[in-house]
Structures are given as C-alpha cells and as structure tokens.
Amino acid sequence: MISDSTLKDDLLRGAAAAAEYLGPQFNRNSIYYMSRAGTLPAIRRGSQLFFRKSDLDRAFTAEVEGA
C-alpha cells in the first residue's frame, strides 16, 4: 500500500500543474485534451483533475519505448 506522504508527493492538482511538470512543450489545454481523449491518465474529483507524476512518467516512457 502507498503511504499518504508518498501519494501526496506523487499527486499534481490541475492541468496547469501537470503541464508544468511535463515541460514547456505542453500547455494546460493540451493536458485537458489528452486527458479527455484518454491519452493521459487522470483522476477527476468533481470538476478538479488530478494527475500522478508516476502515471505521467509511465505514459511518456511507454510512448517512447513503443515508437
């Protein structure tokens, strides 16, 4: 089981935070689009989106390895 402190360190709140984490080639709108399309794993709580850093890293690692 993941500890609360580990999960807290792994969690990003909002598309803007995910875009900042992923780098300058991403913006908030591209994050919204990719999460809506199912390309990026996201957790929705009401109107708020949350992203796990480990899921984002894994999503782009798989994309590079699969290319």
Helices and strands as residue ranges (DSSP letters): H 4-10, E 11-13, H 15-22, H 28-37, E 43-45, E 48-52, H 53-66
